[in-house]
Every structure is written in C-alpha cells, then in structure tokens.
C-alpha cells in the first residue's frame, strides 16, 4: 500500500517535470514573447499621451452660419422698414392728404400727396408700365413694398373703375413699351434698380445679383427663372422693361481655370470639372471650347448651357 502511494507520487512529479520542463530554444521563445507583451502594454498605456488631439476647423461652417444669420437680419430689417414707412418717419407724411383715387390713373404728384415714398411710387409705375393693372382694391395690397397698414389706411379712398366691355385688357405678352421707356439692364443693375421692377423685393433683388455673380452674368431673360422662388408670372410682367447685355458676361478661360473657379459655376458638377482638368493635364491646352463635347467631357445639354461662359485663350 505504502509502495503504491510512493509510486503514484513519483509518477505525478515526473509528469509535472516533463510538462513544465522546456528546452533552451523554448525558454528563449518564451522570453521573447514576454518582451513583446511588455512592449505592447507600455505602448498601450502611453498611446493616449503620444497621440495629438485632432483639431477640427469649424471656421468655415461658423462663417456660413454668421452669413445666414446676417441675411435673416437684413430681411427682417427690410420688412420692418416697410412697416415703418407709414409711422411718420417720412417727412412727406406730415403733409399727407386723403382723397378718392384710381390707382390706374393717379399721377406721381397725387401719390406723393397720399404719403407714398419715391421707391413705392416707382414700384407702382413700373408695374403699370409692364402691362399690369389694378382691377380691384385688393390688387394695390400686392405691391411688395406697400405695408398692410398703408393699404388699410388708403383702402376707403380707392376707386377702381371696371374695365370697359369693348376694350379688353392687353395681354402681358402683347405689351409694347413706349419709345422713351426706361429699360433695366439686368447684368449691370444694382439692388435698387431691380427692386423697382414689379414683384421684385429686396430678397429677390439680392438673390438675382448673387446668382448673376455665380453665372458670370445672364445671357437670357429666361435665366431669371433659375433664381430660387422666381415665378413665370413675374418674368412675364417685367420682361418688356428689362434688357440683357451679353457683352458684360464674364467668361472662364478653360486653359487657366482652377478647380475652384470651375466648380462654383452653377451649370458644372464636380465630375465634369475634374474631367475638364484631367483632360487638360493629359492632352495639353484646349484650342476650342467645343472640344469639351467632342471628347465627351460634357453632355450636349450641359455644353449648350455653359458654352457662353467659357473661352479659350
């Protein structure tokens, strides 16, 4: 019995010795493994201190926010100014008179007697000269820079004669301005010029100029419909008194233009801009603008829209 226990104990010791005994090469391998484990632990502990915090530049985004807020303030100020025009701040309001009037026949002097500002009077006359007409009292309230308070004050005195049955109103597209009519050239007009047009307030005037700057100028009156919110009816009203001087177009030289210059144009997307630049880099300078469509860098419809804004020098 005792011998069996001793024999069993010896077997266990032999097993443990055989299991935990390593050759020289195995011991060296274990030491190398321990060494690498220690290195990894040290690096992992030091990594937060070695890695620099990435600084994200939000300046451009913040500038856009500030510009948007500034735009909202300007629009709010314009709205407030329209409401204040009837509050007595205009010197003309001190001599304000009220009398029955037909807005289709009222003279400039009579509008002044009624207390309207020069800007408001110009808006009314531009509307009438563009073929517009007041068919009922409420039509006067549609004048964009005439405040609600002004209209409600004038409303009891408005007398609009119904149109005669034998003389139908002239459609807008048949309106012919007088030879001495003052045209507004939309490629050189400022906000004040544009705001004198029917249906164009301060917001639309700024949008038109901003879009004009992106394009490089207008080549057609119809491009006004590409301005956000601009309606077909407004274009029909003002079309007889606006003009487009294509000589004022600012063109882009595709042999020198940078990515930034091309991508800001509303008619070109990123894929098309990169195609133009890569082709120029591989093949050299362009000799004609039509190479853009001949080499399938631009689809035909895009080329027809943008070709007036491109040149080769």
Wavefront OBJ file of the C-alpha trace (Angstrom):
o trace
v 0.000 0.000 0.000
v 2.734 2.438 1.019
v 4.725 1.437 -2.010
v 1.784 2.160 -4.265
v 1.404 5.643 -2.827
v 5.096 6.389 -3.249
v 4.998 5.097 -6.775
v 1.975 7.301 -7.542
v 3.723 10.354 -6.065
v 6.749 9.742 -8.220
v 4.619 9.444 -11.303
v 2.929 12.817 -10.563
v 6.306 14.538 -10.053
v 7.609 13.058 -13.287
v 4.528 14.228 -15.136
v 4.855 17.779 -13.770
v 8.563 17.863 -14.540
v 8.015 16.661 -18.066
v 5.156 19.117 -18.622
v 6.891 22.224 -17.249
v 10.355 21.476 -18.496
v 11.470 23.492 -21.574
v 14.391 23.236 -23.846
v 16.777 26.154 -24.264
v 15.143 27.288 -27.512
v 11.691 27.125 -25.910
v 12.863 29.218 -22.963
v 14.280 31.799 -25.356
v 10.982 31.896 -27.236
v 9.070 32.481 -24.008
v 11.389 35.344 -23.068
v 10.881 36.986 -26.464
v 7.112 36.607 -26.130
v 7.154 38.171 -22.660
v 9.298 41.005 -24.016
v 6.796 41.833 -26.782
v 3.870 41.610 -24.380
v 5.565 44.148 -22.104
v 6.230 46.473 -25.080
v 2.572 46.307 -26.135
v 1.399 47.060 -22.596
v 3.735 50.055 -22.352
v 2.702 51.446 -25.768
v -0.960 50.967 -24.965
v -0.508 52.932 -21.738
v 1.430 55.744 -23.412
v -0.693 55.985 -26.578
v -3.248 58.483 -25.190
v -0.386 60.819 -24.274
v 1.514 60.390 -27.548
v -1.470 60.894 -29.851
v -2.195 64.544 -30.552
v -5.771 65.682 -30.359
v -7.144 66.312 -33.819
v -8.289 69.911 -34.140
v -11.310 70.258 -36.387
v -11.586 73.611 -38.142
v -15.178 74.799 -37.928
v -14.365 78.362 -39.016
v -15.860 77.982 -42.494
v -19.054 76.435 -41.098
v -19.287 79.178 -38.465
v -18.828 81.826 -41.159
v -21.698 80.319 -43.134
v -23.898 80.402 -40.033
v -22.986 84.038 -39.398
v -23.708 84.918 -43.028
v -27.084 83.149 -42.834
v -27.972 84.965 -39.611
v -26.882 88.249 -41.171
v -29.127 87.556 -44.157
v -32.078 86.894 -41.849
v -31.431 90.178 -40.021
v -31.330 92.090 -43.315
v -34.597 90.546 -44.463
v -36.212 91.305 -41.100
v -34.924 94.886 -41.312
v -36.384 95.276 -44.797
v -39.733 94.052 -43.519
v -39.580 96.425 -40.553
v -38.665 99.315 -42.812
v -41.726 98.666 -44.951
v -43.900 98.752 -41.837
v -42.183 101.903 -40.570
v -42.777 103.826 -43.772
v -46.256 104.722 -42.516
v -45.191 105.547 -38.967
v -44.474 109.250 -39.529
v -40.726 108.941 -40.071
v -41.025 110.068 -43.707
v -41.163 113.849 -43.939
v -43.842 113.501 -46.631
v -46.291 112.067 -44.083
v -46.533 115.451 -42.333
v -48.433 116.856 -45.343
v -50.381 113.693 -46.100
v -53.766 114.112 -47.735
v -56.561 111.654 -48.384
v -58.931 111.793 -51.350
v -60.642 109.319 -53.695
v -58.224 107.981 -56.305
v -57.960 105.377 -59.035
v -54.516 103.671 -58.740
v -54.558 103.115 -62.505
v -54.847 106.854 -63.194
v -53.165 108.511 -60.194
v -50.265 110.798 -61.016
v -46.918 110.817 -59.245
v -47.798 114.082 -57.520
v -51.050 112.626 -56.188
v -49.221 109.547 -54.866
v -46.885 111.917 -53.036
v -49.869 113.731 -51.547
v -51.133 110.341 -50.332
v -47.842 109.871 -48.470
v -46.076 107.226 -50.568
v -42.303 107.228 -50.866
v -40.431 107.584 -54.158
v -39.489 103.898 -54.050
v -43.126 102.853 -53.622
v -44.265 105.173 -56.418
v -41.580 103.807 -58.745
v -42.741 100.276 -57.987
v -46.345 101.144 -58.881
v -45.387 102.857 -62.145
v -43.062 100.011 -63.133
v -45.932 97.621 -62.538
v -48.279 99.682 -64.712
v -45.659 100.235 -67.408
v -45.036 96.480 -67.523
v -48.662 95.930 -68.549
v -50.063 95.482 -65.056
v -53.411 96.861 -63.975
v -55.376 97.234 -60.760
v -58.729 95.507 -61.291
v -59.945 95.765 -57.701
v -58.978 97.465 -54.458
v -57.167 94.439 -53.111
v -54.717 94.488 -56.027
v -52.965 97.505 -54.523
v -52.112 95.423 -51.440
v -49.996 93.167 -53.671
v -47.407 95.920 -54.206
v -44.494 94.321 -52.338
v -43.176 97.405 -50.502
v -46.582 98.757 -49.507
v -47.225 97.706 -45.922
v -50.522 96.330 -44.700
v -51.030 99.415 -42.514
v -50.604 101.705 -45.530
v -53.080 99.728 -47.603
v -55.696 99.684 -44.839
v -55.365 103.480 -44.495
v -55.765 104.043 -48.228
v -58.405 101.369 -48.849
v -61.522 103.539 -48.131
v -60.410 106.048 -50.778
v -59.571 103.600 -53.577
v -61.889 103.829 -56.578
v -61.183 101.283 -59.322
v -63.251 101.649 -62.470
v -64.251 98.318 -64.033
v -62.759 97.759 -67.498
v -64.995 98.648 -70.433
v -66.551 95.643 -72.140
v -65.401 96.811 -75.594
v -61.772 97.293 -74.608
v -60.373 94.084 -73.096
v -57.145 94.220 -71.166
v -53.995 93.864 -73.249
v -52.239 90.560 -72.531
v -48.831 90.879 -70.993
v -47.116 89.317 -73.982
v -48.649 91.949 -76.291
v -47.482 94.924 -74.266
v -45.208 97.305 -76.154
v -43.423 99.892 -74.025
v -43.221 103.497 -75.160
v -40.047 104.514 -77.025
v -38.890 106.567 -74.063
v -39.458 103.718 -71.576
v -36.549 103.225 -69.195
v -35.136 99.717 -69.565
v -33.228 97.983 -66.790
v -30.165 96.054 -67.931
v -30.041 93.123 -65.521
v -26.315 92.399 -65.913
v -25.374 95.820 -64.552
v -28.392 96.618 -62.360
v -27.954 97.046 -58.619
v -30.473 96.078 -55.957
v -32.244 99.446 -56.148
v -32.741 99.074 -59.911
v -34.080 95.547 -59.558
v -36.396 96.475 -56.695
v -38.128 98.996 -58.957
v -39.406 96.077 -61.060
v -42.822 94.601 -60.452
v -42.744 91.727 -57.964
v -39.038 92.086 -57.147
v -38.417 92.918 -53.496
v -35.158 93.201 -51.566
v -34.846 89.436 -51.090
v -35.295 88.635 -54.775
v -33.019 91.506 -55.785
v -30.195 90.052 -53.679
v -30.869 86.530 -54.977
v -30.741 87.736 -58.581
v -27.422 89.510 -58.073
v -25.919 86.565 -56.190
v -26.948 84.123 -58.919
v -25.736 86.537 -61.611
v -22.320 86.638 -59.944
v -22.150 82.841 -59.845
v -23.070 82.559 -63.512
v -20.870 85.372 -64.722
v -23.919 87.247 -65.995
v -27.193 86.481 -67.739
v -27.330 85.622 -71.430
v -31.122 85.335 -71.472
v -34.067 86.784 -69.560
v -35.364 83.241 -69.029
v -32.422 82.528 -66.713
v -34.203 84.588 -64.062
v -36.477 81.560 -63.645
v -33.429 79.692 -62.302
v -33.324 82.086 -59.337
v -34.877 80.333 -56.342
v -38.559 81.234 -55.989
v -38.743 83.399 -59.121
v -42.070 82.845 -60.888
v -43.073 82.725 -64.544
v -45.733 85.384 -63.922
v -43.138 87.816 -62.591
v -40.927 87.289 -65.632
v -43.848 87.942 -67.989
v -44.641 91.163 -66.160
v -41.136 92.590 -66.211
v -39.885 91.154 -69.498
v -40.919 94.203 -71.580
v -38.832 96.582 -69.440
v -35.671 94.563 -68.868
v -32.738 94.004 -71.170
v -29.712 91.672 -71.261
v -26.303 92.875 -72.439
v -24.306 89.730 -73.188
v -21.155 91.815 -73.682
v -20.950 92.048 -69.889
v -20.648 88.257 -69.489
v -17.557 87.222 -67.509
v -16.069 84.169 -69.205
v -13.852 81.434 -67.804
v -10.656 80.546 -69.667
v -10.634 76.734 -69.521
v -6.877 76.661 -70.223
v -6.126 78.546 -66.998
v -9.139 77.972 -64.758
v -8.651 76.255 -61.409
v -10.913 73.699 -59.803
v -12.360 76.382 -57.501
v -13.190 78.689 -60.405
v -14.969 75.979 -62.378
v -16.852 74.266 -59.553
v -18.533 77.497 -58.434
v -20.381 77.741 -61.750
v -23.992 76.530 -61.310
v -24.000 74.563 -64.576
v -20.989 72.343 -63.779
v -20.759 69.493 -61.277
v -17.665 68.019 -59.641
v -17.384 65.083 -62.053
v -17.474 67.403 -65.083
v -14.953 69.834 -63.592
v -12.478 67.038 -62.863
v -12.940 65.695 -66.402
v -12.094 69.122 -67.854
v -8.994 69.498 -65.686
v -7.752 65.910 -66.153
v -8.087 66.111 -69.924
v -6.139 69.377 -69.961
v -3.447 67.809 -67.803
v -3.127 64.750 -70.074
v -3.591 66.321 -73.526
v -2.431 69.881 -73.032
v -4.209 73.153 -73.756
v -7.594 73.372 -75.417
v -7.819 75.028 -78.821
v -11.615 75.303 -78.964
v -14.397 75.233 -76.415
v -16.290 72.633 -78.453
v -13.576 70.086 -77.580
v -15.438 69.629 -74.297
v -18.337 67.955 -76.051
v -16.336 66.412 -78.896
v -14.291 64.478 -76.338
v -17.396 63.660 -74.281
v -16.186 65.645 -71.275
v -19.596 67.343 -71.068
v -23.012 66.062 -72.167
v -24.556 68.025 -75.029
v -27.273 69.691 -72.921
v -24.766 70.911 -70.330
v -22.423 72.164 -73.044
v -25.201 74.192 -74.696
v -25.973 75.886 -71.372
v -22.415 76.623 -70.294
v -20.617 77.387 -73.569
v -21.479 81.091 -73.404
v -19.472 81.304 -70.171
v -16.337 79.511 -71.407
v -13.498 80.648 -73.638
v -10.070 79.528 -74.839
v -7.094 81.888 -74.625
l 1 2 3 4 5 6 7 8 9 10 11 12 13 14 15 16 17 18 19 20 21 22 23 24 25 26 27 28 29 30 31 32 33 34 35 36 37 38 39 40 41 42 43 44 45 46 47 48 49 50 51 52 53 54 55 56 57 58 59 60 61 62 63 64 65 66 67 68 69 70 71 72 73 74 75 76 77 78 79 80 81 82 83 84 85 86 87 88 89 90 91 92 93 94 95 96 97 98 99 100 101 102 103 104 105 106 107 108 109 110 111 112 113 114 115 116 117 118 119 120 121 122 123 124 125 126 127 128 129 130 131 132 133 134 135 136 137 138 139 140 141 142 143 144 145 146 147 148 149 150 151 152 153 154 155 156 157 158 159 160 161 162 163 164 165 166 167 168 169 170 171 172 173 174 175 176 177 178 179 180 181 182 183 184 185 186 187 188 189 190 191 192 193 194 195 196 197 198 199 200 201 202 203 204 205 206 207 208 209 210 211 212 213 214 215 216 217 218 219 220 221 222 223 224 225 226 227 228 229 230 231 232 233 234 235 236 237 238 239 240 241 242 243 244 245 246 247 248 249 250 251 252 253 254 255 256 257 258 259 260 261 262 263 264 265 266 267 268 269 270 271 272 273 274 275 276 277 278 279 280 281 282 283 284 285 286 287 288 289 290 291 292 293 294 295 296 297 298 299 300 301 302 303 304 305 306 307 308 309 310 311 312 313
